């Protein structure tokens, strides 16, 4: 079976068990593909990379909302009235 590899670095589950932080460090801040029996099992993603990914997804969601509302009519509001 063919697998799509979405990381430049990979490691086995055994390597991850032996040295978890070393395995993460090998990725240099990028995801590390964890293999089980030479098949992708999961991706080990450093906290900063995960936080950046989540922030990007949230930005995409907010942009989609803004795009959907782009042609709605404007409502003038006086801040003093709020």
VOLO-821696 format. One line per field, with one value per residue: y, x, z of N, C-alpha, C in turn; residue number from 1. Coordinates in nm, 4 decimals, always signed. Layout:
N
n_yy	Y,...
n_xx	X,...
n_zz	Z,...
ca_yy	Y,...
ca_xx	X,...
ca_zz	Z,...
c_yy	Y,...
c_xx	X,...
c_zz	Z,...
num	NUM,...
END
This chain:
82
n_yy	-0.1186,+0.2203,+0.5124,+0.8491,+1.0721,+1.3156,+1.4577,+1.5581,+1.4139,+1.0976,+0.8461,+0.5466,+0.3805,+0.2524,+0.4014,+0.6421,+0.5664,+0.5068,+0.7536,+1.0111,+1.3032,+1.3477,+1.2420,+1.4214,+1.6485,+1.5874,+1.6545,+1.9250,+2.1335,+2.0878,+1.8645,+1.5127,+1.2078,+0.9208,+0.5854,+0.2619,-0.0609,+0.0074,+0.1636,+0.4669,+0.5854,+0.8007,+1.1595,+1.3361,+1.6342,+1.9332,+2.1595,+2.4402,+2.4342,+2.3071,+2.4939,+2.7085,+2.5935,+2.5560,+2.8240,+2.9205,+2.7710,+2.8759,+3.1415,+3.0965,+3.0085,+3.2406,+3.4157,+3.2971,+3.3421,+3.6227,+3.6627,+3.5530,+3.7374,+3.9638,+4.1056,+4.1954,+4.4361,+4.7477,+4.8512,+5.1381,+5.2487,+5.4237,+5.4659,+5.5812,+5.5311,+5.2715
n_xx	+0.0847,+0.0542,+0.1737,+0.1192,+0.3662,+0.3975,+0.5929,+0.9337,+1.1008,+1.1265,+1.0543,+1.0742,+0.8271,+0.9559,+1.1951,+1.0847,+0.9816,+1.2195,+1.3565,+1.1850,+1.1910,+1.4241,+1.3549,+1.1584,+1.3187,+1.4832,+1.3322,+1.3650,+1.1882,+0.9796,+0.7119,+0.7400,+0.7203,+0.5798,+0.6456,+0.4973,+0.5715,+0.6756,+0.4730,+0.2883,+0.1927,+0.1299,+0.1744,+0.4238,+0.4158,+0.5796,+0.5052,+0.4995,+0.4721,+0.2247,+0.0590,+0.0866,-0.0323,-0.2996,-0.3693,-0.3528,-0.5616,-0.7799,-0.7687,-0.8297,-1.0942,-1.2156,-1.1690,-1.3310,-1.5821,-1.5842,-1.5680,-1.8148,-1.9860,-1.9330,-2.0883,-2.3057,-2.5414,-2.4412,-2.4541,-2.4952,-2.3473,-2.3410,-2.0873,-2.1166,-2.3772,-2.3811
n_zz	+0.0000,-0.0818,+0.0769,+0.1689,+0.2524,+0.4859,+0.6128,+0.6560,+0.8123,+0.9680,+1.2144,+1.4091,+1.6156,+1.8209,+1.8430,+1.9266,+2.1760,+2.3146,+2.3242,+2.3567,+2.3536,+2.2119,+1.9656,+1.8838,+1.8672,+1.6507,+1.4325,+1.4079,+1.4800,+1.3139,+1.2063,+1.2868,+1.1329,+1.2641,+1.2501,+1.2354,+1.1964,+0.9468,+0.8407,+0.8311,+1.1452,+1.3124,+1.3482,+1.5102,+1.6566,+1.7336,+2.0056,+1.9413,+1.6615,+1.6407,+1.7695,+1.5893,+1.3651,+1.4527,+1.4964,+1.2336,+1.1141,+1.2569,+1.1647,+0.8956,+0.9183,+1.0249,+0.8112,+0.6179,+0.7285,+0.7220,+0.4441,+0.3669,+0.4715,+0.3329,+0.1379,+0.2775,+0.4006,+0.5498,+0.8919,+1.0598,+1.3572,+1.6594,+1.8805,+2.1313,+2.1943,+2.2700
ca_yy	+0.0000,+0.3450,+0.6111,+0.9856,+1.1149,+1.4594,+1.5107,+1.5310,+1.3258,+0.9906,+0.7647,+0.4335,+0.3865,+0.2101,+0.5167,+0.7383,+0.5158,+0.5157,+0.8923,+1.0944,+1.4413,+1.3421,+1.2184,+1.5496,+1.7411,+1.5520,+1.7240,+2.0658,+2.2223,+2.0442,+1.7335,+1.3884,+1.0982,+0.8031,+0.4651,+0.1344,-0.1625,+0.0833,+0.2314,+0.5856,+0.5667,+0.9352,+1.2632,+1.3974,+1.7753,+2.0178,+2.2478,+2.5662,+2.4051,+2.2778,+2.6211,+2.7838,+2.5268,+2.5886,+2.9668,+2.9326,+2.7193,+2.9747,+3.2538,+3.0549,+3.0079,+3.3800,+3.4705,+3.2425,+3.4160,+3.7588,+3.6547,+3.5271,+3.8592,+4.0752,+4.1819,+4.2339,+4.5816,+4.8013,+4.9115,+5.2440,+5.2432,+5.5272,+5.4000,+5.6426,+5.4705,+5.1336
ca_xx	+0.0000,+0.1284,+0.1386,+0.1655,+0.4494,+0.3777,+0.7001,+1.0662,+1.1700,+1.0451,+1.1158,+0.9899,+0.7663,+1.0612,+1.2827,+1.0084,+0.9755,+1.3525,+1.3983,+1.0776,+1.2298,+1.5244,+1.2829,+1.0972,+1.4272,+1.5351,+1.2502,+1.4048,+1.0729,+0.8776,+0.6555,+0.8128,+0.6279,+0.6097,+0.6115,+0.4785,+0.5872,+0.7005,+0.3501,+0.2648,+0.0993,+0.0873,+0.2761,+0.4632,+0.4285,+0.6198,+0.3990,+0.4949,+0.4188,+0.0820,-0.0062,+0.0820,-0.1312,-0.4330,-0.3923,-0.3789,-0.6964,-0.8755,-0.7673,-0.9022,-1.2367,-1.2593,-1.1719,-1.4493,-1.6969,-1.5770,-1.6025,-1.9582,-2.0576,-1.8770,-2.1896,-2.4183,-2.5530,-2.3767,-2.5403,-2.4193,-2.3624,-2.2704,-2.0279,-2.1693,-2.5078,-2.3663
ca_zz	+0.0000,-0.0913,+0.1786,+0.1491,+0.3642,+0.5040,+0.6970,+0.6014,+0.9054,+1.0229,+1.3195,+1.4472,+1.7481,+1.9141,+1.8647,+2.0053,+2.3139,+2.3747,+2.3445,+2.3017,+2.3257,+2.1058,+1.8409,+1.8474,+1.8327,+1.5185,+1.3338,+1.3960,+1.4909,+1.2194,+1.2419,+1.2631,+1.1061,+1.3452,+1.1745,+1.3028,+1.0918,+0.8230,+0.7987,+0.9138,+1.2555,+1.3504,+1.3377,+1.6362,+1.6205,+1.8458,+2.0545,+1.8649,+1.5281,+1.6586,+1.7991,+1.4641,+1.2805,+1.5038,+1.4702,+1.0899,+1.0902,+1.3091,+1.0709,+0.7758,+0.9531,+1.0362,+0.6758,+0.5502,+0.7832,+0.6676,+0.3023,+0.3566,+0.5121,+0.2566,+0.0641,+0.3629,+0.4167,+0.6690,+0.9926,+1.1275,+1.5018,+1.7343,+1.9969,+2.2533,+2.2211,+2.3174
c_yy	+0.1241,+0.4429,+0.7473,+1.0253,+1.2668,+1.5209,+1.4749,+1.4299,+1.2187,+0.9135,+0.6512,+0.4560,+0.3484,+0.3252,+0.6210,+0.6958,+0.5321,+0.6595,+0.9876,+1.2364,+1.4480,+1.3221,+1.3464,+1.6460,+1.7141,+1.6255,+1.8704,+2.1625,+2.1871,+1.9071,+1.6177,+1.2791,+0.9771,+0.6805,+0.3448,+0.0288,-0.0992,+0.1450,+0.3549,+0.5580,+0.7011,+1.0317,+1.3229,+1.5429,+1.8559,+2.1181,+2.3764,+2.5447,+2.3782,+2.4068,+2.7058,+2.7259,+2.5621,+2.7347,+2.9896,+2.8832,+2.8173,+3.0952,+3.2195,+3.0549,+3.1502,+3.4472,+3.4216,+3.3138,+3.5566,+3.7603,+3.6336,+3.6524,+3.9814,+4.1633,+4.2178,+4.3856,+4.6248,+4.8604,+5.0142,+5.2423,+5.3559,+5.4618,+5.4569,+5.5823,+5.3296,+5.1321
c_xx	+0.0886,+0.0790,+0.1938,+0.2444,+0.4418,+0.4801,+0.8340,+1.1423,+1.0746,+1.1255,+1.0203,+0.9298,+0.8705,+1.1560,+1.2134,+1.0023,+1.1097,+1.3894,+1.2948,+1.1219,+1.3374,+1.4602,+1.2173,+1.2044,+1.4838,+1.4585,+1.2853,+1.2887,+0.9584,+0.8246,+0.7490,+0.7092,+0.6721,+0.5556,+0.5946,+0.4753,+0.5971,+0.5753,+0.3320,+0.1596,+0.0423,+0.2027,+0.2989,+0.4966,+0.4699,+0.5100,+0.3884,+0.4368,+0.2685,+0.0050,-0.0191,-0.0223,-0.2729,-0.4664,-0.4249,-0.5197,-0.8030,-0.8831,-0.8454,-1.0533,-1.2909,-1.2651,-1.2936,-1.5753,-1.6996,-1.6154,-1.7525,-2.0398,-2.0193,-1.9838,-2.3120,-2.4228,-2.4923,-2.4811,-2.4558,-2.4531,-2.2816,-2.2184,-2.0814,-2.3038,-2.4981,-2.3507
c_zz	+0.0000,+0.0139,+0.1407,+0.2732,+0.3720,+0.5980,+0.6333,+0.6868,+0.9541,+1.1270,+1.3523,+1.5853,+1.8527,+1.9462,+1.9513,+2.1514,+2.3853,+2.4112,+2.2849,+2.2643,+2.2172,+1.9697,+1.7918,+1.7989,+1.6931,+1.4088,+1.3174,+1.3999,+1.3972,+1.2610,+1.2076,+1.2434,+1.1876,+1.2725,+1.2668,+1.1931,+0.9528,+0.7621,+0.8869,+1.0203,+1.2999,+1.3303,+1.4750,+1.6047,+1.7432,+1.8807,+1.9724,+1.7259,+1.5360,+1.6840,+1.6725,+1.3692,+1.3230,+1.4766,+1.3224,+1.0554,+1.1387,+1.2167,+0.9445,+0.8006,+0.9613,+0.8985,+0.5993,+0.5985,+0.7249,+0.5201,+0.2827,+0.3881,+0.4290,+0.1915,+0.1467,+0.3774,+0.5502,+0.7632,+1.0665,+1.2762,+1.5620,+1.8616,+2.1288,+2.2920,+2.2775,+2.4635
num	1,2,3,4,5,6,7,8,9,10,11,12,13,14,15,16,17,18,19,20,21,22,23,24,25,26,27,28,29,30,31,32,33,34,35,36,37,38,39,40,41,42,43,44,45,46,47,48,49,50,51,52,53,54,55,56,57,58,59,60,61,62,63,64,65,66,67,68,69,70,71,72,73,74,75,76,77,78,79,80,81,82
END
